[in-house]
Amino acid sequence: MKVFNILCVFTFCLILASTGIAGSEPVTITLWHMEQPPHRVARIQELIDEFNAANPGIIVKQEPQSWGEVYAKAPAAIAAGNAPELLFAIPDFTPILKDLGKIQPMDDFVAEMDKLHNYYDAAIAPYNYDGAVWAVPLYNMAQSLWYRKSVFEKAEVMPPTTWDEWLDAVKKLTADNQYGIGLPANRQLYTDQTVYDFMINAGADEIYNPDGTLRFDNPQTVAAYDFYKQLYQYSPPDSPNWTWGEAEACFGNHSCAMILQFTVITTYDTQAEGDAADLGVIAIPYKEGVENPGTISYVNGVMVLTEDPAKQDAAKKFLAFILEPENYGRFLNMEPGLFLPVTEDGSQARSFWEDPLVVKYKAQVETMIENSTKGRLFGFTGGNTFPSIAAISGQNLLAQTLQLVVIEGQPAEEAIATGQKLMEEAIE
């Protein structure tokens, strides 16, 4: 009987250990992300709660951050020894933290996820350099030009494809209390992104020469900034203070006839008319003669910043959970249409396509996915990766150069020359 009792105790201990509720504390990992809108935070929390319930030995918690602060806050957290275990990333942000020596290479895990879910090659490429993959790709984003079909029809304007058509449309649509277009001029990421749309469609998407020197100062870049200035005359006067939310609000309340944005679906559906048949989205117009027009598009990933093996394992288990198709579609649809799939099975997931807003705005989502196939990102073009772009984007030098043109009134040629010097100083 005594032996039996001992065996029972031993067996019970094994059960406790296997379920993660033995004497040791659960493994806790913290996720930093920059998706601050409450409905996005709520969807992430919903998935976290499901994961935590299914994995009692792990506790995942989220701490939303701001894009305006994270470039400085994350390195400071690493230096202080209180960095999160998981941190959302974009390609030009990752090199900043990689140089601090805390990002863990994720080659094996990404290869495992690729085998399971079939990553698009372009999703992995921006994080694959210096002999490793430095982030786990999660979702794609691509900008498009948004408008209302009824507004265009009333003004007898056709959706533009070229810059001449675009400028003509913006002029015609500027009337009464409506601006023809809304364009940002804040020294912030949204402005960097929007400026780069113009650069791509002027043939100036290559900021670097193949040898790593800068070629920002060229006639194509000058043309892009000059045309931005022409359209900016028809943008609201508070544009120098804009981030993404102000642009969506301007479109939603009919103050802006057009905006360049990743998506407007949620705000349009909840704060405007919500008429899917009237919501137009097209590829960004291009300068006549440009052979390879497109849009800014980049894959967001997540970096692992812990050297603790138990925390690394917990982080990988959580990321594998997110990438499972039935969870992945719900993750992407924390903002329907904004976050696009980067895996083949994710692009076909019922959980993605059966979301009510995706069903309602299916045509718009399909157009956005098509636009994303022509996407590119500064510092990651032509099959090359230039990690020094992090110093340029971290200081928002594309936007700072734009402010010289549209706010201070400098000729584009002078501003671009100044911008090149600022960039060269930043990457020295």
C-alpha positions, -999 to +999 in steps of 0.1 A: +000+000+000+028+024+008+045+017-025+012+023-043+008+057-026+044+067-035+037+057-071+005+078-071+023+108-058+050+104-084+025+100-112+006+131-100+038+151-100+045+140-136+010+152-146+015+185-129+049+190-146+035+181-180+007+206-177+030+234-166+013+239-132+040+223-110+060+243-086+077+264-113+062+297-125+047+299-160+069+313-187+058+349-193+065+367-226+055+403-235+046+415-269+051+450-281+032+461-311+022+495-327-014+486-335-029+510-310-066+514-322-088+498-296-104+473-319-070+460-330-058+457-294-090+438-286-085+413-315-049+406-304-061+401-269-088+377-280-061+356-297-038+359-267-065+347-243-072+317-265-035+308-266-030+313-229-060+291-221-047+263-243-011+267-229-013+270-191+025+269-188+028+301-208+015+336-203+015+361-232+007+397-225+006+427-249+018+462-244+008+485-273+033+511-283+035+542-306+053+543-339+063+579-330+082+566-299+093+531-305+124+539-326+139+555-294+120+534-268+130+499-280+168+505-280+165+522-246+146+492-233+172+468-246+200+489-230+181+488-197+175+451-198+137+453-199+130+447-235+099+427-245+104+392-257+085+399-289+085+431-309+066+439-341+089+451-368+091+466-403+121+459-425+138+493-420+133+492-382+149+458-377+185+467-385+185+493-356+179+466-331+200+439-348+231+461-344+225+460-306+230+422-307+198+411-290+176+400-320+176+362-323+181+346-357+149+329-368+161+309-398+150+274-385+116+286-372+108+305-404+118+275-425+095+253-404+066+278-409+074+280-446+071+242-448+038+243-430+022+274-446+043+282-477+056+318-473+057+340-503+094+345-512+091+383-511+078+380-475+111+366-461+136+385-483+136+419-464+146+402-432+172+378-447+207+393-446+240+390-428+236+353-428+203+350-410+165+357-410+159+383-383+121+384-380+092+362-385+070+376-414+034+382-403+015+404-428+019+427-458+006+462-463+003+482-495-010+517-502-036+525-528-056+556-539-091+558-523-120+578-536-159+578-538-173+568-572-203+591-567-181+621-560-160+615-592-192+610-612-207+643-600-175+661-609-173+642-642-139+629-633-125+596-643-102+576-620-067+588-630-039+565-642-012+591-650+001+622-632-015+646-657-049+630-652-044+630-614-035+667-612-065+675-634-088+655-613-075+670-580-082+705-594-117+697-605-125+680-572-114+710-551-146+730-546-168+744-518-157+726-485-139+697-503-102+694-510-092+675-541-067+653-521-053+648-487-015+645-484+005+644-452+035+666-445+043+656-409+079+645-402+066+610-395+064+575-410+031+581-429+047+610-448+078+589-456+055+562-470+035+586-491+065+604-505+079+571-515+047+563-535+055+594-556+092+583-559+082+548-571+059+563-597+085+587-609+111+560-614+130+569-583+124+539-562+162+531-560+176+552-532+209+533-533+234+525-560+243+488-562+276+496-543+257+510-514+262+546-521+232+569-522+215+581-553+186+600-538+197+632-555+186+625-591+161+640-616+135+614-609+134+621-572+132+659-580+102+652-603+085+632-575+089+659-549+079+686-574+047+668-583+039+662-546+041+700-542+017+705-570-009+682-555-002+695-520-017+729-530-051+711-529-046+694-495-061+707-462-041+734-443-036+711-413-018+685-434+016+692-417+002+676-386-013+645-401-007+609-393-028+580-408-058+587-387-062+623-397-061+613-434-089+587-429-110+612-410-106+637-438-118+612-463-145+598-441-162+632-435-160+642-472-134+669-467-109+651-489-120+636-523-090+613-524-063+600-501-033+577-503-038+551-476-033+514-468-070+510-461-101+531-451-125+502-449-132+502-411-136+540-407-156+542-439-179+515-428-184+527-392-180+564-395-191+573-431-217+559-455-206+523-455-217+519-491-193+493-505-206+499-541-195+536-538-160+530-523-134+532-550-097+520-548-072+520-576-035+518-582-015+550-576-011+571-608+023+573-624+044+597-643+041+593-681+069+571-694+077+553-661+079+516-670+075+500-636+049+519-615+038+506-582+032+514-545+050+512-512+045+478-498+062+460-469+060+430-448+056+434-411+073+408-390+080+401-353+115+400-337+124+377-308+146+396-283+152+371-256+182+348-251+163+327-225+156+293-242+123+288-224+111+322-234+122+316-270+103+283-271+072+300-257+075+329-282+078+304-311+048+284-299+027+316-298+038+327-333+031+292-347-004+295-331-010+329-349+001+315-383-024+286-381-049+295-409-080+294-386-062+319-363-043+338-390-073+351-408-087+365-376-054+380-368-052+397-402-088+410-399-081+429-367-082+456-394-099+442-425-081+450-457-051+466-440-032+435-432-027+412-462-016+375-460+021+365-465+015+327-467-003+307-494-026+289-470-033+322-452-044+338-485-070+310-489-081+308-452-118+308-446-111+328-414-098+356-437-124+357-465-154+350-443-150+381-421-181+402-425-162+433-436-140+413-460-172+398-475-188+432-479-157+449-494-143+418-512-137+438-544-117+464-526-096+438-508-089+419-540-077+452-556-054+459-526-039+425-529-033+430-566-017+464-559+006+448-533+021+426-560+037+457-575+050+469-541+085+478-530+102+495-500+131+520-498+163+503-491+150+468-501+147+471-539+163+454-569+170+423-549+193+442-526+191+449-489+208+479-474+205+479-436+218+515-433+183+526-445+173+522-408+192+554-400+174+572-428+139+561-420+145+563-383+150+601-387+122+604-412+146+621-437+123+616-467+096+635-448+121+661-436+132+667-472+095+671-482+090+698-456+117+718-471+097+718-504+061+721-493+064+741-461+096+761-464+092+767-502+126+755-513+129+744-550+128+707-552+164+705-566+178+723-536+158+703-511+168+670-527+205+679-526+201+688-489+183+656-483+211+635-498+236+652-476+215+645-445+212+609-455+249+606-461+256+620-426+230+596-411+246+565-425+283+574-419 
